[in-house]
Amino acid sequence: MRAFRPARGTTAAPLVLVLHGYGGDGASQLDWFGLSRFEGVHLVAPDGTLDSTGRRFWNATERCCDFEGTRVDDVRYLTSLIDDVAARHPVDRARVYAVGLSNGGAMALRLACDASDRVAAVVTFAAPWFDAPACAPKLPFAVRHLHGTADRMVPYEGGGLAKGIHPNAKGGHLSARAIVASFAKIAGCTGPLVEDATLDLDRTVPGDETTIARHGGCKAPVELWTLRGSGHVPPPLRDAFADETWRFLSAQHR
């Protein structure tokens, strides 16, 4: 674990797992998400496994991104990190969250699917999710999915992952709307996806490029944030991104 920033104080604090994208690392991802200025939270930003190309990955689904079939058990690894931090620091076990970019976003979803009794909410950015990944959580969990419409690596409208990621990479990922719809079904949402606000998150795109849409009647919140004109990994986003991410996560608990 390359990056760990404990909460200040002696009272039990929430814990956030910060998961990097394919080829990334924990320390850089922690900086990109901008969550470090929140002092009342334990931030855990681990590194994934190295593949033969020298890139780090998470084994989130059959297609992303254990391209070489190592079958590393990253759910077990990440839950063990939660336990390790909790053994050394006061952790509020009812408020454990995951935030991930791309492959890390898919891993955040996988973790919540398999350990929903331990993870209350996830925020994903540009995460690929596929046609039939098994997700049968014991408990509903909150999901906020952000995705740029100009993403060429993991296209907003779904389809194939960009060529050149890895020789064994395969396509078939769902569109951003379909991803959110699948988790809305899991959360028992009864209302449609409704746009109700806009926000300026991407410094490189003029105006309020982000459209916020939410499902209604859910056992846990499910949201889609569409960044019109934004790519796969924009430059560090405005402070509002970290603020809104923490506001969403911190409101959820087990």
N, C-alpha and C positions, 0 to 999 in steps of 0.2 A: 504494500500500500504506500504509494509515493506521497500522497497529499491527505493530511488529516488536520482539521482545525477544530479543536474542541470548543464547546460553548463556555463562556465565562460564567462564573458563579458555581454554587454548590447544589442548586435545586435541579430536579430532573428536567432535562431539556429535550426538545424534538431532535430527531436525527434525519439527515438527508443524504442519500447515496447519490453521487454525481457521476454519471456514466458517459465516458467518451465515445466518439464515433470510431468506425473502422480506421485503423492507422493512427489514431490519436493517443493521448495519454491523460491520466487523471489530473495532473497539476494544471495543464493547459486548459482542460475542460472546465475546471473549477473557476479559472480566471475568466473564461468566455461567458459563462453563465452569470457572473457578477454577484454571486450570493455571499461572498466572503464578508461583506460589510454588516451582515446580520449576526450579531454577537451571541444571541440567545439560542443558538442551534449548533449541534454537532454536524460538521460537514466531512463526509468520507468520500474521497475521490480515488478509487483504486485503478490499477492498470489491468487490462485484459491480457489474454494469452498471446504470445508471439507466434505467428505462422511462419512458413518457410520463406515468405517474401519480406520478412522483417516488420510486418504490420501487426498491431495488437487488435484483437477481436473479442466479441462476446458471442457465446453460443446461445442465441436467443430463439431462433426457429430453425427448421430444417434447411432453409435457404439463406439465412443470414445470422451470423457470418462465419460459421465454422466451415469454411469452404474446403478444408482438407480432412474433414471427418475425424477430428480428434475426440469428439464427444465429451469434451470437458464439461463438468457439471457446474455451471456458473451460478445457478440458483443456490446450490449448496455453498459455494464459495462466498456469495454475497450475504447470505443469512448468517454464515459463520463470522463474517466481519461485523455484522450488527451485534451478535452475541459477544464478540471480543471487545468492542467499544463499550457495551453495556457492563461488561465485567470490570472495566477500568474507570468508567465515568458514569455519572447519573444520567440515565436515558429514560425519557418518557416513552414507554413501549407502545402506548396508544397513539403516538404521533411519529410514526416512521414513514418516510416518503422516498420516492426515487425520481430523479430528473435525468433525462438522457437525450443526447443528440444522435440522430441517425441510427446506427447499429446499437448505440447506447440507449436510444429511445425504445427500440424493439426489446432490448434487454430489460428495461424498466417495466414494460408491459408483461414480458414473460415472468419476471419476478413477482409482480402483483397477481398474475394468473395462478401461479403455483404456490404463493405464500400470502394469500389475501388476508389471512388472519394476522399477519404481521405488517403488512404495507397498506396504509389507508388511502394513499393517493399517488398519482404519477403525473408528471408533466413531460411531454415528449416534443422534440423539434425534429421535423423531417424524418420521422421513423418509418422504416418499411415494415409492413405487416402483410401477411399473405393469405391466400384463399381459404385455407383450412388449417390454421394452426390451432392445436387443442388449447382451449381456455375455458376451464370450468371451475371458477373460483368458489371457495366455500362462502365467501362474503362479498358483497358488492364493493367496488372501490372507485374512487373519483378519477376521471381522466380528462386532461386538457391536452389536445393535440394541436401543435402549431406547424404550419407548412407553407413554404413559399411557392407561388405559382410559376416562378421562373427556375425552379429546382431542376437541374439537368441530371443530377446524380440519382435522386429518388423522385421521379416526376410526380407532380401533384395529382395528375389524372391517372396515375398508376401505370402498370405495364412492366417494362424491363428495367432492371438496374443498369446504370451507365456502363458501357463497354470499357474494359480496362481495369475495373475494380480488382478482379482476380480471374485467372483463367477458368476457374470452376464456378464462377458466379452465374446464377440463373435468375430469370425474371419472374413475373407473375404477381408482383406486389399490388395490393389494392390501392385505389384512389384514396385521397385524404378523407373525402366524404364517406366512402365505404368503410374505412377503418373506424371512423367515429360511429357510424351506424352499427357496426358489429359490437362495439363496446356499449352503445346505448341499449342494445338488446340484452346484453349481459346484465346491465344495471337496471333492467326492468322499466326503462323509460316509456311513458305512454304518450308524450307530446312530441311534435315534430321538431326538427332543427330550425330555430328561429334566430335571425340576425337582429341584434338589439343595440350594437354600439360599434364605434370605430376608435382606433388608437394609432398613434405614431410610434412605432418601435424601431424601424430600420432607418438608420441615419442616411443611407445612400438612396432612399426612395422618397421623393417629395410627398408631403401631405400625410394624411392619416391612412396609410396603406393597409393597415390591419383591420379586418372585419371580424367581429366577435359574434359567434352563433352558439346557442345553447339548446339542448334538448330539455323538455319539460317532463314533469312527473316521474323523475328518476329516484331510485333508492340511494344513489350517489351521483353527484354532478358529472355530466359529460358535455364537453365543449369542443368546438372547432374554431381555431383562430387562423384565418387565411391571410397571409402576407402577400398582397398583390405586387408582383414585380421583384420579390425577394428570391435569392438563390438558395442553394443547399446550406451553405455556411456563410451568412452575411458577416461583415465586420461586427465587432461587439455591439450589441443592441443598446438602445437608450436605457437609462436607469429604470424606466417604467416597466421594462421586461422583468427584471429581478424583483421589483416591488410587487407586481401583479402575480408573479410566480409564487412568492412567499405568502401573499395574501390568500391565494387559492389553497396552497398546501396546508397552511397553519389552521385553516378553518375545518379541516377534516381530522377525524380521530376514530379509533377503534373503540 
